[in-house]
Amino acid sequence: MNLTKAAGSTRKIKRVGRGQGSGMGKTSTRGGKGQTARKGYNEKRGFEGGQQPLQRRLPKVGFTSRVKKPYVINVERITAVKNLSEITLDSIKSVHKISKSVDKIKLIGKSAKDLKAKIKDENISVSGLK
């Protein structure tokens, strides 16, 4: 059984701070003076020497909720919805101008609770009721 390591797989460790003759004495490969030469120095990710970092210069991008909010109709203002005999998504769209993308509607207003019996579509809800 051969236990020797493959050629070129290992290197000698860099021994710093062992005198001038080693070529890695005095500052021990840390350059001159200052914060970076000190022990325990830890540069923050993205640090640019005091300049405003790139991640703070750019605008925030990201989260958009996937929960669709219902289109709200105040039955006190739009009385045509209140006067419908049967309330469905199509019947509301016939009396009130709504975008095609709307698929949920919530009715609000003082008399909205009275319309609960007329609702024939599960995509239409009334404020205050589940």
A tleap script that builds the chain and sets N, CA, C and O, in Angstrom:
source leaprc.protein.ff14SB
mol = sequence {
  NMET ASN LEU THR LYS ALA ALA GLY SER THR
  ARG LYS ILE LYS ARG VAL GLY ARG GLY GLN
  GLY SER GLY MET GLY LYS THR SER THR ARG
  GLY GLY LYS GLY GLN THR ALA ARG LYS GLY
  TYR ASN GLU LYS ARG GLY PHE GLU GLY GLY
  GLN GLN PRO LEU GLN ARG ARG LEU PRO LYS
  VAL GLY PHE THR SER ARG VAL LYS LYS PRO
  TYR VAL ILE ASN VAL GLU ARG ILE THR ALA
  VAL LYS ASN LEU SER GLU ILE THR LEU ASP
  SER ILE LYS SER VAL HIE LYS ILE SER LYS
  SER VAL ASP LYS ILE LYS LEU ILE GLY LYS
  SER ALA LYS ASP LEU LYS ALA LYS ILE LYS
  ASP GLU ASN ILE SER VAL SER GLY LEU CLYS
}
set mol.1.N position { 0.840 -1.168 0.000 }
set mol.1.CA position { 0.000 0.000 0.000 }
set mol.1.C position { 0.897 1.247 0.000 }
set mol.1.O position { 1.791 1.371 0.837 }
set mol.2.N position { 0.652 2.172 -0.948 }
set mol.2.CA position { 1.466 3.369 -1.096 }
set mol.2.C position { 0.781 4.536 -0.366 }
set mol.2.O position { -0.298 4.974 -0.767 }
set mol.3.N position { 1.417 5.037 0.712 }
set mol.3.CA position { 0.843 6.110 1.516 }
set mol.3.C position { 1.426 7.474 1.205 }
set mol.3.O position { 1.092 8.452 1.873 }
set mol.4.N position { 2.291 7.561 0.203 }
set mol.4.CA position { 2.879 8.863 -0.130 }
set mol.4.C position { 1.875 9.703 -0.911 }
set mol.4.O position { 1.055 9.181 -1.667 }
set mol.5.N position { 1.961 11.029 -0.708 }
set mol.5.CA position { 1.038 11.930 -1.388 }
set mol.5.C position { 1.473 12.126 -2.828 }
set mol.5.O position { 2.655 11.994 -3.144 }
set mol.6.N position { 0.530 12.441 -3.702 }
set mol.6.CA position { 0.822 12.629 -5.123 }
set mol.6.C position { 1.723 13.845 -5.305 }
set mol.6.O position { 1.670 14.797 -4.526 }
set mol.7.N position { 2.537 13.798 -6.328 }
set mol.7.CA position { 3.477 14.890 -6.601 }
set mol.7.C position { 2.722 16.184 -6.882 }
set mol.7.O position { 1.804 16.198 -7.702 }
set mol.8.N position { 3.103 17.286 -6.201 }
set mol.8.CA position { 2.479 18.589 -6.398 }
set mol.8.C position { 1.169 18.774 -5.658 }
set mol.8.O position { 0.538 19.821 -5.801 }
set mol.9.N position { 0.735 17.799 -4.874 }
set mol.9.CA position { -0.547 17.912 -4.177 }
set mol.9.C position { -0.428 18.719 -2.894 }
set mol.9.O position { -1.434 19.209 -2.379 }
set mol.10.N position { 0.785 18.866 -2.367 }
set mol.10.CA position { 0.963 19.654 -1.142 }
set mol.10.C position { 2.032 20.707 -1.351 }
set mol.10.O position { 2.893 20.579 -2.221 }
set mol.11.N position { 1.964 21.756 -0.535 }
set mol.11.CA position { 2.963 22.813 -0.591 }
set mol.11.C position { 3.451 23.090 0.816 }
set mol.11.O position { 2.786 22.738 1.790 }
set mol.12.N position { 4.614 23.722 0.925 }
set mol.12.CA position { 5.125 24.115 2.227 }
set mol.12.C position { 4.297 25.277 2.735 }
set mol.12.O position { 3.867 26.119 1.947 }
set mol.13.N position { 4.063 25.338 4.060 }
set mol.13.CA position { 3.305 26.447 4.624 }
set mol.13.C position { 4.160 27.704 4.624 }
set mol.13.O position { 5.384 27.629 4.737 }
set mol.14.N position { 3.508 28.872 4.495 }
set mol.14.CA position { 4.215 30.149 4.495 }
set mol.14.C position { 4.448 30.534 5.955 }
set mol.14.O position { 3.500 30.827 6.684 }
set mol.15.N position { 5.728 30.533 6.380 }
set mol.15.CA position { 6.037 30.890 7.761 }
set mol.15.C position { 6.385 32.373 7.818 }
set mol.15.O position { 7.471 32.788 7.415 }
set mol.16.N position { 5.443 33.159 8.326 }
set mol.16.CA position { 5.645 34.602 8.363 }
set mol.16.C position { 6.149 35.039 9.730 }
set mol.16.O position { 5.927 34.363 10.735 }
set mol.17.N position { 6.832 36.182 9.751 }
set mol.17.CA position { 7.314 36.753 11.013 }
set mol.17.C position { 8.483 35.999 11.609 }
set mol.17.O position { 8.593 35.898 12.831 }
set mol.18.N position { 9.361 35.466 10.769 }
set mol.18.CA position { 10.517 34.705 11.266 }
set mol.18.C position { 11.839 35.387 10.888 }
set mol.18.O position { 12.833 34.722 10.595 }
set mol.19.N position { 11.828 36.720 10.902 }
set mol.19.CA position { 13.067 37.456 10.667 }
set mol.19.C position { 13.199 37.979 9.252 }
set mol.19.O position { 12.522 37.532 8.326 }
set mol.20.N position { 14.118 38.967 9.116 }
set mol.20.CA position { 14.315 39.636 7.840 }
set mol.20.C position { 14.848 38.705 6.760 }
set mol.20.O position { 14.505 38.859 5.588 }
set mol.21.N position { 15.664 37.761 7.133 }
set mol.21.CA position { 16.281 36.866 6.153 }
set mol.21.C position { 15.276 35.995 5.415 }
set mol.21.O position { 15.547 35.541 4.303 }
set mol.22.N position { 14.124 35.759 6.020 }
set mol.22.CA position { 13.121 34.896 5.383 }
set mol.22.C position { 12.383 35.611 4.253 }
set mol.22.O position { 11.739 34.969 3.423 }
set mol.23.N position { 12.480 36.959 4.223 }
set mol.23.CA position { 11.732 37.728 3.228 }
set mol.23.C position { 10.308 37.989 3.667 }
set mol.23.O position { 9.567 38.715 3.004 }
set mol.24.N position { 9.926 37.396 4.790 }
set mol.24.CA position { 8.585 37.606 5.326 }
set mol.24.C position { 8.662 38.011 6.787 }
set mol.24.O position { 7.871 37.554 7.612 }
set mol.25.N position { 9.614 38.866 7.096 }
set mol.25.CA position { 9.770 39.360 8.465 }
set mol.25.C position { 9.111 40.714 8.577 }
set mol.25.O position { 8.267 41.076 7.756 }
set mol.26.N position { 9.503 41.471 9.610 }
set mol.26.CA position { 9.005 42.807 9.902 }
set mol.26.C position { 7.480 42.903 9.814 }
set mol.26.O position { 6.814 42.641 10.815 }
set mol.27.N position { 6.900 43.260 8.681 }
set mol.27.CA position { 5.447 43.437 8.591 }
set mol.27.C position { 4.719 42.122 8.334 }
set mol.27.O position { 3.489 42.102 8.300 }
set mol.28.N position { 5.433 41.051 8.157 }
set mol.28.CA position { 4.859 39.709 7.976 }
set mol.28.C position { 3.819 39.649 6.871 }
set mol.28.O position { 2.718 39.143 7.088 }
set mol.29.N position { 4.147 40.153 5.693 }
set mol.29.CA position { 3.329 40.135 4.471 }
set mol.29.C position { 2.034 40.945 4.580 }
set mol.29.O position { 1.141 40.794 3.747 }
set mol.30.N position { 1.926 41.812 5.614 }
set mol.30.CA position { 0.701 42.588 5.791 }
set mol.30.C position { 0.816 44.003 5.248 }
set mol.30.O position { -0.102 44.801 5.439 }
set mol.31.N position { 1.895 44.337 4.587 }
set mol.31.CA position { 2.070 45.691 4.061 }
set mol.31.C position { 2.541 46.638 5.144 }
set mol.31.O position { 3.292 46.243 6.036 }
set mol.32.N position { 2.103 47.892 5.070 }
set mol.32.CA position { 2.557 48.896 6.027 }
set mol.32.C position { 1.748 48.907 7.296 }
set mol.32.O position { 1.308 47.865 7.782 }
set mol.33.N position { 1.550 50.124 7.842 }
set mol.33.CA position { 0.797 50.270 9.086 }
set mol.33.C position { -0.696 50.373 8.774 }
set mol.33.O position { -1.124 50.252 7.626 }
set mol.34.N position { -1.450 50.595 9.805 }
set mol.34.CA position { -2.876 50.858 9.606 }
set mol.34.C position { -3.774 49.731 10.053 }
set mol.34.O position { -3.329 48.733 10.620 }
set mol.35.N position { -5.055 49.919 9.781 }
set mol.35.CA position { -6.086 48.994 10.266 }
set mol.35.C position { -5.889 47.579 9.737 }
set mol.35.O position { -6.048 46.610 10.480 }
set mol.36.N position { -5.544 47.456 8.459 }
set mol.36.CA position { -5.414 46.125 7.860 }
set mol.36.C position { -4.206 45.360 8.372 }
set mol.36.O position { -4.151 44.138 8.233 }
set mol.37.N position { -3.233 46.050 8.963 }
set mol.37.CA position { -2.043 45.387 9.490 }
set mol.37.C position { -2.287 44.808 10.872 }
set mol.37.O position { -1.500 43.995 11.357 }
set mol.38.N position { -3.371 45.220 11.505 }
set mol.38.CA position { -3.639 44.788 12.887 }
set mol.38.C position { -4.276 43.413 12.942 }
set mol.38.O position { -4.943 42.971 12.007 }
set mol.39.N position { -4.051 42.760 14.051 }
set mol.39.CA position { -4.661 41.449 14.242 }
set mol.39.C position { -6.145 41.639 14.567 }
set mol.39.O position { -6.511 42.608 15.232 }
set mol.40.N position { -6.979 40.747 14.116 }
set mol.40.CA position { -8.415 40.843 14.373 }
set mol.40.C position { -9.157 41.722 13.391 }
set mol.40.O position { -10.365 41.910 13.532 }
set mol.41.N position { -8.468 42.270 12.394 }
set mol.41.CA position { -9.149 43.116 11.407 }
set mol.41.C position { -10.041 42.247 10.535 }
set mol.41.O position { -9.621 41.196 10.051 }
set mol.42.N position { -11.265 42.692 10.341 }
set mol.42.CA position { -12.202 41.932 9.514 }
set mol.42.C position { -12.968 42.926 8.641 }
set mol.42.O position { -13.824 43.658 9.139 }
set mol.43.N position { -12.671 42.954 7.368 }
set mol.43.CA position { -13.317 43.890 6.442 }
set mol.43.C position { -14.716 43.394 6.110 }
set mol.43.O position { -14.911 42.228 5.765 }
set mol.44.N position { -15.687 44.295 6.220 }
set mol.44.CA position { -17.065 43.912 5.897 }
set mol.44.C position { -17.201 43.591 4.413 }
set mol.44.O position { -16.498 44.157 3.576 }
set mol.45.N position { -18.115 42.675 4.098 }
set mol.45.CA position { -18.345 42.305 2.714 }
set mol.45.C position { -18.839 43.510 1.934 }
set mol.45.O position { -19.795 44.161 2.355 }
set mol.46.N position { -18.219 43.819 0.820 }
set mol.46.CA position { -18.640 44.946 -0.002 }
set mol.46.C position { -18.036 46.271 0.424 }
set mol.46.O position { -18.397 47.313 -0.123 }
set mol.47.N position { -17.107 46.257 1.407 }
set mol.47.CA position { -16.488 47.508 1.877 }
set mol.47.C position { -15.620 48.105 0.784 }
set mol.47.O position { -14.813 47.406 0.172 }
set mol.48.N position { -15.789 49.416 0.538 }
set mol.48.CA position { -15.053 50.070 -0.541 }
set mol.48.C position { -14.222 51.236 -0.024 }
set mol.48.O position { -14.099 52.261 -0.694 }
set mol.49.N position { -13.655 51.079 1.160 }
set mol.49.CA position { -12.768 52.097 1.697 }
set mol.49.C position { -13.482 53.376 2.085 }
set mol.49.O position { -12.902 54.455 1.966 }
set mol.50.N position { -14.702 53.292 2.539 }
set mol.50.CA position { -15.444 54.473 2.964 }
set mol.50.C position { -16.394 54.991 1.900 }
set mol.50.O position { -17.327 55.729 2.214 }
set mol.51.N position { -16.174 54.615 0.641 }
set mol.51.CA position { -17.111 54.989 -0.423 }
set mol.51.C position { -18.401 54.211 -0.204 }
set mol.51.O position { -18.388 53.104 0.333 }
set mol.52.N position { -19.511 54.803 -0.626 }
set mol.52.CA position { -20.802 54.130 -0.465 }
set mol.52.C position { -20.775 52.801 -1.229 }
set mol.52.O position { -20.576 52.807 -2.444 }
set mol.53.N position { -20.967 51.673 -0.557 }
set mol.53.CA position { -20.885 50.371 -1.222 }
set mol.53.C position { -21.934 50.196 -2.325 }
set mol.53.O position { -23.002 50.807 -2.290 }
set mol.54.N position { -21.609 49.366 -3.282 }
set mol.54.CA position { -22.476 49.147 -4.442 }
set mol.54.C position { -23.873 48.697 -4.029 }
set mol.54.O position { -24.864 49.170 -4.584 }
set mol.55.N position { -23.961 47.786 -3.056 }
set mol.55.CA position { -25.281 47.277 -2.661 }
set mol.55.C position { -26.144 48.341 -2.000 }
set mol.55.O position { -27.358 48.168 -1.896 }
set mol.56.N position { -25.539 49.449 -1.546 }
set mol.56.CA position { -26.327 50.544 -0.985 }
set mol.56.C position { -26.590 51.638 -2.000 }
set mol.56.O position { -27.485 52.460 -1.805 }
set mol.57.N position { -25.820 51.663 -3.086 }
set mol.57.CA position { -26.032 52.655 -4.134 }
set mol.57.C position { -27.181 52.266 -5.051 }
set mol.57.O position { -27.837 53.131 -5.631 }
set mol.58.N position { -27.424 50.976 -5.183 }
set mol.58.CA position { -28.470 50.495 -6.090 }
set mol.58.C position { -29.825 50.480 -5.388 }
set mol.58.O position { -29.873 50.322 -4.168 }
set mol.59.N position { -30.927 50.639 -6.121 }
set mol.59.CA position { -32.248 50.624 -5.486 }
set mol.59.C position { -32.635 49.224 -5.027 }
set mol.59.O position { -32.142 48.220 -5.539 }
set mol.60.N position { -33.526 49.190 -4.055 }
set mol.60.CA position { -34.010 47.899 -3.543 }
set mol.60.C position { -34.850 47.212 -4.607 }
set mol.60.O position { -35.651 47.851 -5.289 }
set mol.61.N position { -34.663 45.914 -4.743 }
set mol.61.CA position { -35.432 45.120 -5.701 }
set mol.61.C position { -35.835 43.854 -4.974 }
set mol.61.O position { -35.051 43.323 -4.187 }
set mol.62.N position { -37.044 43.355 -5.218 }
set mol.62.CA position { -37.326 42.088 -4.571 }
set mol.62.C position { -38.761 41.723 -4.387 }
set mol.62.O position { -39.476 41.451 -5.351 }
set mol.63.N position { -39.187 41.713 -3.149 }
set mol.63.CA position { -40.423 41.059 -2.759 }
set mol.63.C position { -41.671 41.651 -3.404 }
set mol.63.O position { -41.883 42.864 -3.387 }
set mol.64.N position { -42.485 40.779 -3.967 }
set mol.64.CA position { -43.834 41.134 -4.409 }
set mol.64.C position { -44.752 40.033 -3.900 }
set mol.64.O position { -44.492 38.853 -4.140 }
set mol.65.N position { -45.795 40.393 -3.218 }
set mol.65.CA position { -46.696 39.407 -2.641 }
set mol.65.C position { -47.459 38.682 -3.745 }
set mol.65.O position { -47.885 39.293 -4.726 }
set mol.66.N position { -47.625 37.370 -3.572 }
set mol.66.CA position { -48.379 36.576 -4.549 }
set mol.66.C position { -49.862 36.528 -4.198 }
set mol.66.O position { -50.667 35.992 -4.959 }
set mol.67.N position { -50.222 37.089 -3.041 }
set mol.67.CA position { -51.616 37.110 -2.614 }
set mol.67.C position { -52.327 38.218 -3.375 }
set mol.67.O position { -51.946 39.385 -3.285 }
set mol.68.N position { -53.368 37.849 -4.129 }
set mol.68.CA position { -54.109 38.835 -4.906 }
set mol.68.C position { -55.170 39.475 -4.035 }
set mol.68.O position { -55.962 38.783 -3.395 }
set mol.69.N position { -55.184 40.809 -4.012 }
set mol.69.CA position { -56.203 41.517 -3.256 }
set mol.69.C position { -57.453 41.655 -4.126 }
set mol.69.O position { -57.348 41.831 -5.340 }
set mol.70.N position { -58.633 41.574 -3.509 }
set mol.70.CA position { -59.861 41.696 -4.305 }
set mol.70.C position { -60.107 43.137 -4.746 }
set mol.70.O position { -59.641 44.085 -4.114 }
set mol.71.N position { -60.845 43.278 -5.837 }
set mol.71.CA position { -61.274 44.590 -6.326 }
set mol.71.C position { -62.425 45.027 -5.432 }
set mol.71.O position { -63.384 44.277 -5.249 }
set mol.72.N position { -62.344 46.223 -4.876 }
set mol.72.CA position { -63.339 46.687 -3.905 }
set mol.72.C position { -64.354 47.610 -4.571 }
set mol.72.O position { -63.996 48.536 -5.298 }
set mol.73.N position { -65.640 47.329 -4.302 }
set mol.73.CA position { -66.733 48.167 -4.821 }
set mol.73.C position { -67.574 48.643 -3.635 }
set mol.73.O position { -68.058 47.839 -2.838 }
set mol.74.N position { -67.738 49.962 -3.534 }
set mol.74.CA position { -68.597 50.549 -2.502 }
set mol.74.C position { -70.013 50.626 -3.079 }
set mol.74.O position { -70.270 51.387 -4.012 }
set mol.75.N position { -70.922 49.835 -2.519 }
set mol.75.CA position { -72.293 49.767 -3.053 }
set mol.75.C position { -73.100 51.040 -2.772 }
set mol.75.O position { -74.156 51.247 -3.371 }
set mol.76.N position { -72.608 51.896 -1.861 }
set mol.76.CA position { -73.270 53.183 -1.603 }
set mol.76.C position { -73.011 54.141 -2.767 }
set mol.76.O position { -73.875 54.946 -3.113 }
set mol.77.N position { -71.826 54.055 -3.368 }
set mol.77.CA position { -71.470 54.935 -4.487 }
set mol.77.C position { -71.949 54.373 -5.820 }
set mol.77.O position { -72.468 55.111 -6.657 }
set mol.78.N position { -71.775 53.065 -6.019 }
set mol.78.CA position { -72.191 52.441 -7.278 }
set mol.78.C position { -73.494 51.689 -7.006 }
set mol.78.O position { -73.486 50.508 -6.661 }
set mol.79.N position { -74.582 52.382 -7.165 }
set mol.79.CA position { -75.900 51.821 -6.823 }
set mol.79.C position { -76.374 50.781 -7.828 }
set mol.79.O position { -77.275 50.000 -7.522 }
set mol.80.N position { -75.786 50.753 -9.020 }
set mol.80.CA position { -76.172 49.769 -10.037 }
set mol.80.C position { -75.928 48.345 -9.540 }
set mol.80.O position { -76.675 47.429 -9.884 }
set mol.81.N position { -74.895 48.161 -8.739 }
set mol.81.CA position { -74.583 46.831 -8.176 }
set mol.81.C position { -75.641 46.456 -7.147 }
set mol.81.O position { -76.042 45.295 -7.061 }
set mol.82.N position { -76.090 47.424 -6.373 }
set mol.82.CA position { -77.092 47.179 -5.341 }
set mol.82.C position { -78.440 46.769 -5.946 }
set mol.82.O position { -79.188 45.995 -5.349 }
set mol.83.N position { -78.739 47.300 -7.141 }
set mol.83.CA position { -80.025 47.042 -7.794 }
set mol.83.C position { -80.073 45.741 -8.579 }
set mol.83.O position { -81.135 45.369 -9.080 }
set mol.84.N position { -78.944 45.037 -8.700 }
set mol.84.CA position { -78.933 43.764 -9.445 }
set mol.84.C position { -79.762 42.708 -8.724 }
set mol.84.O position { -79.774 42.650 -7.495 }
set mol.85.N position { -80.462 41.866 -9.504 }
set mol.85.CA position { -81.286 40.820 -8.893 }
set mol.85.C position { -80.427 39.645 -8.437 }
set mol.85.O position { -80.714 39.015 -7.420 }
set mol.86.N position { -79.374 39.354 -9.194 }
set mol.86.CA position { -78.453 38.254 -8.866 }
set mol.86.C position { -77.030 38.781 -9.042 }
set mol.86.O position { -76.696 39.314 -10.100 }
set mol.87.N position { -76.196 38.639 -8.023 }
set mol.87.CA position { -74.838 39.197 -8.083 }
set mol.87.C position { -73.828 38.107 -8.422 }
set mol.87.O position { -73.558 37.205 -7.628 }
set mol.88.N position { -73.273 38.223 -9.645 }
set mol.88.CA position { -72.183 37.344 -10.081 }
set mol.88.C position { -71.086 38.236 -10.652 }
set mol.88.O position { -71.274 39.441 -10.822 }
set mol.89.N position { -69.947 37.630 -10.944 }
set mol.89.CA position { -68.825 38.388 -11.498 }
set mol.89.C position { -69.213 39.028 -12.833 }
set mol.89.O position { -68.895 40.189 -13.089 }
set mol.90.N position { -69.904 38.258 -13.679 }
set mol.90.CA position { -70.314 38.765 -14.996 }
set mol.90.C position { -71.376 39.861 -14.890 }
set mol.90.O position { -71.339 40.838 -15.639 }
set mol.91.N position { -72.320 39.699 -13.962 }
set mol.91.CA position { -73.380 40.710 -13.822 }
set mol.91.C position { -72.811 42.043 -13.318 }
set mol.91.O position { -73.272 43.111 -13.722 }
set mol.92.N position { -71.813 41.974 -12.441 }
set mol.92.CA position { -71.177 43.211 -11.962 }
set mol.92.C position { -70.403 43.870 -13.092 }
set mol.92.O position { -70.425 45.092 -13.239 }
set mol.93.N position { -69.707 43.041 -13.904 }
set mol.93.CA position { -68.935 43.580 -15.032 }
set mol.93.C position { -69.854 44.218 -16.085 }
set mol.93.O position { -69.424 45.101 -16.828 }
set mol.94.N position { -71.102 43.778 -16.147 }
set mol.94.CA position { -72.031 44.358 -17.119 }
set mol.94.C position { -72.508 45.756 -16.708 }
set mol.94.O position { -72.800 46.588 -17.568 }
set mol.95.N position { -72.588 46.017 -15.395 }
set mol.95.CA position { -73.076 47.328 -14.939 }
set mol.95.C position { -71.959 48.274 -14.487 }
set mol.95.O position { -72.176 49.481 -14.376 }
set mol.96.N position { -70.770 47.733 -14.228 }
set mol.96.CA position { -69.652 48.558 -13.742 }
set mol.96.C position { -68.387 48.206 -14.508 }
set mol.96.O position { -68.058 47.031 -14.671 }
set mol.97.N position { -67.682 49.224 -14.975 }
set mol.97.CA position { -66.479 48.995 -15.787 }
set mol.97.C position { -65.337 48.474 -14.906 }
set mol.97.O position { -64.852 49.176 -14.018 }
set mol.98.N position { -64.918 47.227 -15.169 }
set mol.98.CA position { -63.839 46.574 -14.417 }
set mol.98.C position { -62.880 45.933 -15.408 }
set mol.98.O position { -63.288 45.498 -16.485 }
set mol.99.N position { -61.618 45.876 -15.044 }
set mol.99.CA position { -60.595 45.243 -15.880 }
set mol.99.C position { -60.877 43.745 -16.035 }
set mol.99.O position { -61.468 43.128 -15.149 }
set mol.100.N position { -60.459 43.172 -17.145 }
set mol.100.CA position { -60.662 41.743 -17.404 }
set mol.100.C position { -59.889 40.866 -16.421 }
set mol.100.O position { -60.281 39.731 -16.148 }
set mol.101.N position { -58.782 41.402 -15.891 }
set mol.101.CA position { -57.925 40.622 -14.990 }
set mol.101.C position { -58.524 40.427 -13.597 }
set mol.101.O position { -58.052 39.580 -12.839 }
set mol.102.N position { -59.552 41.195 -13.251 }
set mol.102.CA position { -60.185 41.084 -11.927 }
set mol.102.C position { -60.913 39.753 -11.821 }
set mol.102.O position { -61.761 39.426 -12.651 }
set mol.103.N position { -60.566 38.979 -10.773 }
set mol.103.CA position { -61.251 37.693 -10.574 }
set mol.103.C position { -61.864 37.564 -9.177 }
set mol.103.O position { -62.541 36.578 -8.888 }
set mol.104.N position { -61.628 38.557 -8.308 }
set mol.104.CA position { -62.258 38.563 -6.983 }
set mol.104.C position { -62.757 39.968 -6.688 }
set mol.104.O position { -62.075 40.957 -6.954 }
set mol.105.N position { -63.967 40.034 -6.130 }
set mol.105.CA position { -64.582 41.327 -5.825 }
set mol.105.C position { -65.049 41.327 -4.374 }
set mol.105.O position { -65.566 40.328 -3.874 }
set mol.106.N position { -64.860 42.463 -3.708 }
set mol.106.CA position { -65.357 42.617 -2.345 }
set mol.106.C position { -66.310 43.803 -2.323 }
set mol.106.O position { -65.963 44.897 -2.768 }
set mol.107.N position { -67.517 43.579 -1.799 }
set mol.107.CA position { -68.520 44.637 -1.702 }
set mol.107.C position { -68.451 45.257 -0.311 }
set mol.107.O position { -68.480 44.557 0.701 }
set mol.108.N position { -68.357 46.594 -0.284 }
set mol.108.CA position { -68.309 47.295 1.005 }
set mol.108.C position { -69.405 48.345 1.048 }
set mol.108.O position { -70.007 48.672 0.025 }
set mol.109.N position { -69.658 48.865 2.227 }
set mol.109.CA position { -70.687 49.894 2.401 }
set mol.109.C position { -71.700 49.462 3.443 }
set mol.109.O position { -71.710 48.307 3.868 }
set mol.110.N position { -72.555 50.395 3.855 }
set mol.110.CA position { -73.534 50.109 4.912 }
set mol.110.C position { -74.523 49.023 4.505 }
set mol.110.O position { -74.848 48.149 5.309 }
set mol.111.N position { -74.999 49.069 3.276 }
set mol.111.CA position { -76.012 48.104 2.838 }
set mol.111.C position { -75.411 46.868 2.159 }
set mol.111.O position { -76.143 46.076 1.566 }
set mol.112.N position { -74.089 46.696 2.240 }
set mol.112.CA position { -73.440 45.544 1.595 }
set mol.112.C position { -73.852 44.217 2.223 }
set mol.112.O position { -73.959 43.204 1.532 }
set mol.113.N position { -74.082 44.227 3.541 }
set mol.113.CA position { -74.463 42.992 4.241 }
set mol.113.C position { -75.838 42.482 3.803 }
set mol.113.O position { -76.110 41.282 3.841 }
set mol.114.N position { -76.694 43.412 3.389 }
set mol.114.CA position { -78.041 43.040 2.941 }
set mol.114.C position { -78.010 42.313 1.598 }
set mol.114.O position { -78.968 41.624 1.246 }
set mol.115.N position { -76.922 42.458 0.847 }
set mol.115.CA position { -76.809 41.846 -0.478 }
set mol.115.C position { -76.298 40.402 -0.431 }
set mol.115.O position { -76.181 39.754 -1.471 }
set mol.116.N position { -75.996 39.900 0.756 }
set mol.116.CA position { -75.410 38.556 0.889 }
set mol.116.C position { -76.292 37.470 0.251 }
set mol.116.O position { -75.779 36.516 -0.333 }
set mol.117.N position { -77.600 37.618 0.365 }
set mol.117.CA position { -78.536 36.620 -0.178 }
set mol.117.C position { -78.528 36.615 -1.713 }
set mol.117.O position { -78.821 35.589 -2.328 }
set mol.118.N position { -78.197 37.750 -2.332 }
set mol.118.CA position { -78.201 37.852 -3.794 }
set mol.118.C position { -76.938 37.277 -4.438 }
set mol.118.O position { -76.938 36.984 -5.634 }
set mol.119.N position { -75.867 37.111 -3.667 }
set mol.119.CA position { -74.575 36.677 -4.224 }
set mol.119.C position { -74.637 35.201 -4.624 }
set mol.119.O position { -74.974 34.336 -3.816 }
set mol.120.N position { -74.301 34.935 -5.900 }
set mol.120.CA position { -74.338 33.563 -6.431 }
set mol.120.C position { -72.951 33.116 -6.926 }
set mol.120.O position { -72.846 32.147 -7.678 }
set mol.121.N position { -71.903 33.812 -6.512 }
set mol.121.CA position { -70.542 33.518 -6.980 }
set mol.121.C position { -69.598 33.492 -5.780 }
set mol.121.O position { -69.624 34.401 -4.951 }
set mol.122.N position { -68.761 32.451 -5.683 }
set mol.122.CA position { -67.853 32.344 -4.532 }
set mol.122.C position { -66.691 33.344 -4.580 }
set mol.122.O position { -65.987 33.533 -3.588 }
set mol.123.N position { -66.498 33.978 -5.735 }
set mol.123.CA position { -65.425 34.973 -5.875 }
set mol.123.C position { -65.849 36.376 -5.434 }
set mol.123.O position { -65.075 37.329 -5.534 }
set mol.124.N position { -67.065 36.488 -4.954 }
set mol.124.CA position { -67.563 37.778 -4.464 }
set mol.124.C position { -67.811 37.652 -2.962 }
set mol.124.O position { -68.501 36.743 -2.500 }
set mol.125.N position { -67.226 38.596 -2.209 }
set mol.125.CA position { -67.411 38.590 -0.767 }
set mol.125.C position { -67.956 39.928 -0.298 }
set mol.125.O position { -67.939 40.916 -1.033 }
set mol.126.N position { -68.439 39.944 0.937 }
set mol.126.CA position { -69.035 41.145 1.523 }
set mol.126.C position { -68.195 41.505 2.744 }
set mol.126.O position { -67.745 40.622 3.475 }
set mol.127.N position { -67.985 42.791 2.963 }
set mol.127.CA position { -67.180 43.218 4.119 }
set mol.127.C position { -67.850 42.828 5.413 }
set mol.127.O position { -69.072 42.896 5.540 }
set mol.128.N position { -67.038 42.416 6.379 }
set mol.128.CA position { -67.573 42.052 7.700 }
set mol.128.C position { -68.044 40.628 7.793 }
set mol.128.O position { -68.312 40.155 8.897 }
set mol.129.N position { -68.159 39.915 6.688 }
set mol.129.CA position { -68.615 38.525 6.718 }
set mol.129.C position { -67.558 37.619 6.115 }
set mol.129.O position { -66.817 38.022 5.219 }
set mol.130.N position { -67.496 36.422 6.603 }
set mol.130.CA position { -66.506 35.475 6.087 }
set mol.130.C position { -67.151 34.531 5.080 }
set mol.130.O position { -66.477 33.659 4.532 }
savepdb mol mol.pdb
quit
